[in-house]
Amino acid sequence: MKIYYVEDEKDLSELIRKYLTREGYDVTCFYNGEDAMQHIKDDCDLWILDIMLTGEISGYDLIKALKDNHSPSSVIFTSARDQDLDKIMGLELGSDDYLAKPYSPRELILRVKAILKRSTANSPQVISYDSYEINVDRREIKDKEAIVDLTNKEFELLLFFLKNKNVAFEREVILRNVWGDNYYGSDRVVDDLLRRLRRKMPSLRIETIYGFGYRLL
């Protein structure tokens, strides 16, 4: 996951970057608000912002800009001034957490993990394919603005292909994954279900491999 860390104390910034990188995060550091402001519209999972920064742009200005751009990124504020006013202002502006300096790197990492886990859990899984947007959690499919209405089995078949793009499967394997091990009917139900799915979602590039099975491209 991608983290932007805005901190004008370069020694602290490098220390925290090493800790976060060790945990597997992709970390970019900014040493002033002006440089960070140029990346407000970037796709980023979490911003860690120091409130008081060198230059004209503060951490408060950055979070306001994030909210004005409707950024989905989570935000942690840090401040050397352990005052309730800083905490209240940060939370009112929309930050997810507040950490007073000095703080231990381990404490920050625990806060980061908790916030990213929470934001991931609250984010619906959406898969894009061609003009389709497939919301896995809501089991809803949109083709531009139109709703595509699938039966439960049609959706399960679609999901199986989407999770295994460019992989060829025999009918028996598809049958086992979509209908389960307890199904004892003909594997030709795969052909019938696939025909209906193709009719409802004509932009799906499902290749027929004669004598073998199918593959989504």
Secondary structure, 3 states (H helix, E strand, C coil): CEEEEECCCHHHHHHHHHHHHHCCCEEEEECCHHHHHCCCCCCCCEEEEECCCCCCCCHHHHHHHHHHCCCCCEEEEEECCCCHHHHHHHHHHCCCEEEECCCCHHHHHHHHHHHHHHHHHHCCCEEEECCEEEECCCCEEEECCEEECCCHHHHHHHHHHHCCCCCCEEHHHHHHHHHCCCCCCCCCHHHHHHHHHHHHCCCCCEEEECCCEEEEC
